[in-house]
């Protein structure tokens, strides 16, 4: 059986923690930052974690991501 292909777009956006959670970068920190509150920008700097149902789909798309 051949290897499964990895969706590179997904593989570049996620990391898997030691406990198996899928870690992502939060959105809304690229441009037009003046009208966004300091609290929103500060919270967007922190890592986000996917809910288990989404994490399962992401790991199917990128089976070899560790």
BALOBA-1460 file (C-alpha; in Angstrom, 3 decimals):
// residues 66
<rec num="1" residu="x" x="0.000" y="0.000" z="0.000"/>
<rec num="2" residu="x" x="1.323" y="3.422" z="-0.925"/>
<rec num="3" residu="x" x="1.765" y="6.321" z="1.458"/>
<rec num="4" residu="x" x="-1.088" y="8.758" z="2.008"/>
<rec num="5" residu="x" x="-0.550" y="12.257" z="0.636"/>
<rec num="6" residu="x" x="-0.379" y="15.142" z="3.092"/>
<rec num="7" residu="x" x="-2.319" y="18.327" z="2.423"/>
<rec num="8" residu="x" x="0.541" y="20.784" z="2.699"/>
<rec num="9" residu="x" x="-1.712" y="23.765" z="3.440"/>
<rec num="10" residu="x" x="-2.963" y="21.998" z="6.575"/>
<rec num="11" residu="x" x="0.467" y="20.711" z="7.601"/>
<rec num="12" residu="x" x="1.877" y="24.259" z="7.607"/>
<rec num="13" residu="x" x="-0.880" y="25.556" z="9.881"/>
<rec num="14" residu="x" x="-1.040" y="22.968" z="12.668"/>
<rec num="15" residu="x" x="1.192" y="21.361" z="15.291"/>
<rec num="16" residu="x" x="0.332" y="18.387" z="17.463"/>
<rec num="17" residu="x" x="1.163" y="18.627" z="21.169"/>
<rec num="18" residu="x" x="2.492" y="15.751" z="23.286"/>
<rec num="19" residu="x" x="-0.995" y="15.136" z="24.686"/>
<rec num="20" residu="x" x="-2.433" y="14.916" z="21.151"/>
<rec num="21" residu="x" x="-4.156" y="18.306" z="20.963"/>
<rec num="22" residu="x" x="-3.975" y="20.217" z="17.677"/>
<rec num="23" residu="x" x="-2.412" y="23.651" z="18.142"/>
<rec num="24" residu="x" x="-3.074" y="26.547" z="15.727"/>
<rec num="25" residu="x" x="-2.348" y="30.251" z="15.393"/>
<rec num="26" residu="x" x="-5.335" y="32.523" z="15.934"/>
<rec num="27" residu="x" x="-6.586" y="34.848" z="13.202"/>
<rec num="28" residu="x" x="-7.112" y="38.644" z="12.957"/>
<rec num="29" residu="x" x="-3.572" y="39.873" z="13.550"/>
<rec num="30" residu="x" x="-2.429" y="40.722" z="10.024"/>
<rec num="31" residu="x" x="-3.713" y="44.187" z="9.128"/>
<rec num="32" residu="x" x="-6.178" y="46.939" z="10.103"/>
<rec num="33" residu="x" x="-4.990" y="46.641" z="13.690"/>
<rec num="34" residu="x" x="-5.792" y="50.206" z="14.775"/>
<rec num="35" residu="x" x="-9.522" y="49.616" z="15.137"/>
<rec num="36" residu="x" x="-9.099" y="46.316" z="17.002"/>
<rec num="37" residu="x" x="-8.987" y="46.486" z="20.778"/>
<rec num="38" residu="x" x="-5.783" y="45.831" z="22.683"/>
<rec num="39" residu="x" x="-7.493" y="42.904" z="24.427"/>
<rec num="40" residu="x" x="-8.409" y="41.246" z="21.118"/>
<rec num="41" residu="x" x="-4.882" y="41.642" z="19.763"/>
<rec num="42" residu="x" x="-3.319" y="40.320" z="22.968"/>
<rec num="43" residu="x" x="-5.580" y="37.263" z="23.000"/>
<rec num="44" residu="x" x="-4.888" y="36.616" z="19.300"/>
<rec num="45" residu="x" x="-1.167" y="36.285" z="20.061"/>
<rec num="46" residu="x" x="-1.804" y="33.233" z="22.230"/>
<rec num="47" residu="x" x="-2.033" y="29.782" z="20.702"/>
<rec num="48" residu="x" x="-5.422" y="28.311" z="19.933"/>
<rec num="49" residu="x" x="-6.476" y="24.677" z="20.141"/>
<rec num="50" residu="x" x="-8.952" y="22.931" z="17.881"/>
<rec num="51" residu="x" x="-11.997" y="21.150" z="19.258"/>
<rec num="52" residu="x" x="-11.695" y="17.334" z="18.943"/>
<rec num="53" residu="x" x="-14.067" y="17.030" z="15.952"/>
<rec num="54" residu="x" x="-12.116" y="19.593" z="13.918"/>
<rec num="55" residu="x" x="-8.810" y="18.137" z="15.090"/>
<rec num="56" residu="x" x="-9.812" y="14.708" z="13.796"/>
<rec num="57" residu="x" x="-10.509" y="16.139" z="10.325"/>
<rec num="58" residu="x" x="-7.235" y="18.074" z="10.260"/>
<rec num="59" residu="x" x="-5.227" y="15.006" z="11.228"/>
<rec num="60" residu="x" x="-6.867" y="13.046" z="8.390"/>
<rec num="61" residu="x" x="-5.733" y="15.730" z="5.950"/>
<rec num="62" residu="x" x="-2.189" y="15.704" z="7.376"/>
<rec num="63" residu="x" x="-1.582" y="12.145" z="8.611"/>
<rec num="64" residu="x" x="2.175" y="12.477" z="9.235"/>
<rec num="65" residu="x" x="2.185" y="15.774" z="11.168"/>
<rec num="66" residu="x" x="3.747" y="15.357" z="14.603"/>
